[in-house]
Amino acid sequence: MLKLVIGNKNYSSWSMRPWVLLRQAGIEFEEVKVRFDSFAPDSAFKRALARLKVAGKVPVLLDGDLAIWDTLAIAEYLAESFPELQLWPADRRVRARARSICAELHSGFTALRQHCPMNIEAELHTVGALVWRDQAGVRSDVERLCSLWTDLLQSHGGPMLFGDFSIADAFYAPVCMRLHNYGLPVPEAVSAYVQRVRALPGVKAWTDEALAEQDFLDFEEPYRLQR
């Protein structure tokens, strides 16, 4: 059976992507959670990942003695392993665009990620209002997201970015959580997409388990002193 090594569900946006993909696609897997204690080289988290001989980050997909790290590599491996599930869009040109937007997220939207780290448990509208006021990069990132999503939803008719659920929606699920939890202003069509993603069974399962963790990590939350 496949195994997926992840970090804390409340904080780990990178872990959320392949977990949601696997769960939403109905692919059986075993979850292996490695708690964030710190990211220092001698932390329990880093020591646990060192034993897997990977990059020292989560997520990691294990298939027997094969370890696959990095969310894009994991997504591609799953798409190749389960072609009948059509985790990417079937049309070659549409598939290329889906890969492009995943790659853009992978390397971009840095201001949004930096100033609005994922925290599913917290209601952060006050923080979000300050970030929106002070961080032009966040406003630029959200403007790009809104333009991208609106175009895709109109082009493919929804309810997801490319019609049916795909890797692209799993990749952008943590972004939906950020937009929701920080209360960032978005158009109605984008807000509706965010709510549809949050209602997906795979996303809801992740969210419910994140809320159940009750594991406050101060180094992940510089904007809060306690839960």
N, C-alpha and C positions, 0 to 999 in steps of 0.2 A: 504493500500500500504506500502511496505517496505520503510524505511527511512535509509539513510546512513549519519552518522555524520562524517565529515572530517575536516582537517585543510587546510592551504594554498596549492593549487595545485602545485605551483612552488617548494615547499620545502618538502612536506609531502610524503615521499616514502611509509610509512606504509598505508596512506590513499589511495594511488594510486592503491595498489594491489586489494582490493575488488571492488573499483570503476570501474577499467578496467574489472574485471571479470564480474560484473553485466552488464556493457554496452556491452561488446563483446558477452556475452551470450544472450543478448536481454531480460534480466529480468527487468521489470519495477520497478523503485524506485524513491524516492524523495531525492534530495541532500540537506543536511543541513550543511552549511559551518560555522565553528567557527574559526574566524581569530586568528592567533598567535599574541598575543601582548607581552606576555612573558610567562615563565613557572613557575613564582613565585606562591606560594599558593594563594595569593590574586589577581592574574591576572584575567581579564575578561574571558580568555580562561579556566582557572581552575575552576572558579565559574560556568561557563556554563556547564561544564562536571560534576561537583559535583551534579548538579540538576538531572542528569541521574542516579546517584548512581552507577557509574562504576569506573574503575581504574584511571581515570583522564587523559587518553590518547585517541587519535584518532587512528584508526577509531572505530566507534560503529555502529552496525546494530540494528535498531529498527523494531520489528515486533509486532505491537500493543503495549501491555504493557511489552513485553519481550525485554530486552537489551542484545545484544551479543557483547562482546568486544574481542580483540585480533584477528589478521588476520587469523590465522589457525582455530580458533573456528568459525569465520564468514564463511570461505570457506567450512568447514564441514557442517555447518547449511544449506548453500545454496545447497550443493551437495545432502543433504538429502531431502531438500524441493522441488528440481527440478530434480529428478532422470532421467527423460527423456532427459535432456540436456547432460548427461554424462560429467559432469565437471571434474571428474577424469577419467583416462583410464578405459575401461571396464574390461580388464583382471586383475585378482586379483594380480598376481605377478608384473605386470607392474604398477598397482595402488600403490602397496607397495613401489615401487621404486620412483614413483612420490611424494608420501607422504614423503619419506626419504629426497629427495632433497629440498623439501619445509621446512622441519624441520631443515635441515642443514643451510639453509639461515636464518631461524628464529633465530638461536642461534649462527651462525658463521659469517665469512667474516667481522669480527669486524674492522680490519685495513682499509679495503676498505670503510666501512661505516663511520669510524671516519675521515679519511683523505680526502675522496671525498664525502662530503655530497651532496645529490641531489639538483641540481639547474638547472631547465630546461631552464630558460631564459638566462643563462650565457654561454659564450664560454670560457672555462677554460683550454685550451691546455697548456698554460704557467705554470699554477699551476700544472696541471697533470704531466708535464715533471719533475718538481721539486719533486713532490711526488714520482714519479717513481724512480728518482735517489736516494732519501734519505730514503724511507720507504720500508724496506725489507718485512714487513708484507703485504703491498699492492701488491708487486710483487708476493708473495706467494699466496695470495687470488686470484689474476687474473690467475695465473698458474693453480690453482685448478678449477676455473670456466671454463677455456679453455679445460682442460682435461675432465671435467664432460660433458660440452655441446657437445664437439666433439664426445664423445662416444655415447651420446644419439641421436644425429642427425644421426650418422652412423647406429645405431641400429634400429631406427624407421623410417628412410627415410625422415624425415622432412615433411613439412617445419618448424614445431614447434618441441619442445623437444620430445614429444611423438606422433608425427605424426600430429594429429589435435590439435587445440588450447585447452588448459586445464588450470586448476588452476596453474600448474607449470609455465606456460608462464606468467600468470598474476603476480605471485610472483616475477619472475625475470625481469619483465618489468622495474622497477626502476633501477636495476643493468645495464640493457641495456642503460638507459639514462645516468648513470654515465660513463660508458665506452665511450660513444659517446661524451659527453660534456667535459670530461677531456682528450680526445684524447689518452687514454691508448692503448698501442700496443697489438694487438691480431691477431691471424691467420686469414686468409681470410675467412674460413668457419664460424668462430665465428663472424667476422665482418658482414658477410652476414646475419646471424641469427639476429644480433642486428638491422640491417636495416629492416628486415622483421617484427620484433616486433614493431619497431617504426612506420611502415606503417599500422599496424592493425587499423581498424576504432576506436576501443575503446581507444587505446593508442593515436592515433592522436587527438581524441576529447579532451582527458585529456591535451595533450600538447598544443593544441590551446587555451584552457581555462587558462592554466598556464601562457602562454605568454600574455594573455589579462589582467591578474591581476594587473600588474604594481605596485606591493606592496613590496618595498624593505625593508627588515628587517635586520638591521645591526648585530643583535645577531645570525642570521642564516648564515652570510657571513663574517667570520673573515678575509678572504683573500681579501675582497674588501671594499673600503671606501664609495663607492656610486654605483648606477646603471650606 
